[in-house]
């Protein structure tokens, strides 16, 4: 499972890292965002982390 020779799982992991860092910095108020944005990106993080984990499990079978 690749896109342009790069693993989809790697791309998903990097995307999750960016979302996680955004959550951390907005939660610590280093980045000023409304609470709604913080909440929606948290939900997106959970969703994409779940998909990332499922793809990792499937690729390992």
Secondary structure as UniProt FT lines:
FT   STRAND          2..3
FT   TURN            4..5
FT   STRAND          6..7
FT   HELIX           8..27
FT   TURN            28..29
FT   HELIX           35..60
//
